[in-house]
Amino acid sequence: MTISLDAHSLSAWQSCRRRYALESEWRAVRYRPKLLFDMLLRRAIFLLSSAKGDAATLAADAKATFLQSAANPGLDLAPGVDPYRLAKSWCGMFDTLLATIAKTPLLVVRELAPVRLSSSLEWTPCSWSDESQQLHRWVTVDSWDEDQAARELHSWRTIGDIAATRLPLMLHVIEIGRATKDGRSTPWSRAWQHPTIHNFAYRFRKPTGGELGSGWLPYHYNDMRDDADEWATRLLDDGEWQRITHHLLLNAPTDAQCAATMRDVMLESLDIRGLVDEDRLWHTLPMSRGACDGFVPCPWQPLCYSPEIVPLESLGLYQRRDNATVKV
């Protein structure tokens, strides 16, 4: 049997083997908003680059899927958060983001086939490739700084794809601002309006003085129902696109460094194969308690912290995968 690894599965294995075993056969039914947004945004960008839809149509499709998931089975939200207002904020960003990206140069890309590392191991890239064989990957972050850059460049999402394919990668980073109770504090969904001259052009950065005065008020894309194309044009004209997006070209390291990275992957796959061959149940694997409560808490805590073994299907929180490789 061939073991298939990607950045997510390998990261899960190294953080918590119990989580890897669970996610090999099941997935959490309720998505966290940013995870769902990222999935739908990347898919829309892929289709946009392939001319398989215009920005408005792809944004409408993404919004419909997001809202459907928000309504049933619901999103994984913190207590007290208004799911309707939050979903509206996320959906508005599909409009403005895709409208803006459609106005910028966008190469045609294709999905990559799994890379065979050995007779029993393959790596599935999460990046796409353009006609020149350069990789591309789009990510969203709250803000982009040295710490965030280091985490991204050291991740399996980046180094795994580069080392497996031996190809350079263009990393496209979109800043979406910090999370608030109303959504995201970002020019993709919020601008600033003059407190008295309402027909004055809105600004994406809040003026703090000068001849126009202060006290500018939040101006939300969803509330004002502005045209996404106009919003995108102003983002580009005001230079906000250059401020909140970053495009980094990452060259492939030496062949020796790539080989060493893939050797680490192969060594991890030997332990994974042992888990598969032993057919161990998830609750027989030790907990990695340090991975339970990170910035995003582990979605499998209702199982791990239950006083007794609970059948997964009885909770209604998880859905079985069709391509399961590990029995749990």
ABEGO torsion letter per residue (X at the ends): XBBBBBAAAAAAAAABAAAAAAAAABBBABBBAAAAAAAAAAAAAAAAAAGAEBAAAAAAAAAAAAAAAAAOAEBBBBBGBBAAAAAAAAAAAAAAAAAAAAABBBBBBBBBBBBBABAABBBBBABBBBAAGBBBBBBBBABBBAAAAAAAAABAAAAAAAAAAGBBBBBBBBBAEBBBAAEBBBAAABBBBBAABAABBBBABBBAEEAAEBGBBBBBAAAAGBBAAAAAAAAAAAGAAAAABBBBBBBBBBAAAAAAAAAAAAAAAAAAAAAAAAGBBAAABBBBAAAABBABBBAAAAAAABABBBBAAAAGABBBBAABABBX
